[in-house]
Amino acid sequence: MNMNMNMNMIRYWGSRREAWPRMVPQRSTVSKVFGSRAIERFRSDLTLLEAATRNDDVENPYVRLLKQSTAALLNSFAREGYPYKAWEIKTLLLVGLVSERSATQKAQILKQANEACT
């Protein structure tokens, strides 16, 4: 990661740089935010910042789901009118962890919501 990058800003959905929502610190772990079931698929120390900036999501539906879920969670806090609440996003991620097919479906649902953000 480029250490010169302003840590209060990340590149997320819509290719725009935006302030990180204060509701979830960048250094929060995926397991703390999404629950202990996330540890089954991801490192226990994986942070939201790392999850949001991953680029290995092309072939792995679980990583794609995590990246979309992280962006959705950020959008739910940062954008008024975002169609999903934090608890709904967490539920979609947990349901998606059941199988690759489910992960792909849930990631697509969240991707559509994320890309619709303005």
N, C-alpha and C positions, 0 to 999 in steps of 0.2 A: 504494500500500500504506500502511496506517495505521502510522506510525512509532512510535506509542505501544504497538503490539502487542508483547507479550513475544516476542522472537525465539527463545526456547528452547521456545516452545509454538506449535503451529499447530492449526488445525481440520482434522482428517482423519478419515476414515471413521467412521461411526456418529454424526456430529455431536457428538463428544466432544473436548474439548481434552486433548491428551496431550503428554508430553515427546517431543521429536524424538529418535529413536535416534542414539546417538553414532557408530555404524558408518559413517554417511554424513552428512557435514556439510551443513547447509542450503544453503550457498553452492557446493556441488559442482555442476558443470555436468552437464546431461543427457548430453552427448557423452562426458564422462569416465566417468560411471557406466554408461551403456548402450552405449557404443562409438561409434566414428566414423560408423557408418551413420546414427545419429540426426541427424547434421548435415544429411542429405539432406532431412529434413522439418521440422527445428526449428532455431532460431537457435543458433549455436555457443556463445553466452554464456548461454543459458537455464539457470537454476538449478533444482535440485530443489524448492526452496521455491516458486518461480514456477510450476513444473509442477503442484505439488500444489494450488495455490490458484487455478488458472485457472478461468474460468467461461464459456469460449467453446467448450466441448466438445459442445454440443448438435448442431450441424450438421456438425462435422468429425470423422470417425472416427479420424483420426490423433491429434488432440488428445485425444479420449476415451481412446484406447489409452494415450497417454502419462500422462494423469492417473491412470488405473486402475493402470498399471504402477508409477508412483511410489508410490501408496498401497500397492500390494502389496509393494513393496520395503521400505517402512517397516514394514508389518505383519510381514514375514518376520523382521525384526530385533527388533521390539518384542513380538511375541506368540508365546509358546511353542506349538507345535503348529500354526502356520499351515501350510496344505497345500503351499505352494510354497517352495522354496529360492531364494536370490537368483539363482543361475545359471539356474534355470528361468524366472524372471520376465524376466530379460534376454533369454533365448532367445525367449520368447513375444512380447516387444516387437519384436525383430528380424524374426521371422517375420511379424508383423503389419504391418510396414512395406512388405511386398511389394505389397499392394493394399488398396483400401478395404474390400472384402469380408473379407479376412483381418484387417484392423485391427478391424473391427466384431466379428468372431467372437472374437478374442483379448481384446478389451476386455470382452466379455460374460463370458467365462470368469473373468477376473480380478475383475470386478465381483461375481460370485456369491461368490467366495472372500472378497473384502473385506467384503461385507455380512454374511457369516456370522460374522465376528469378534465376539467378545463381550468 
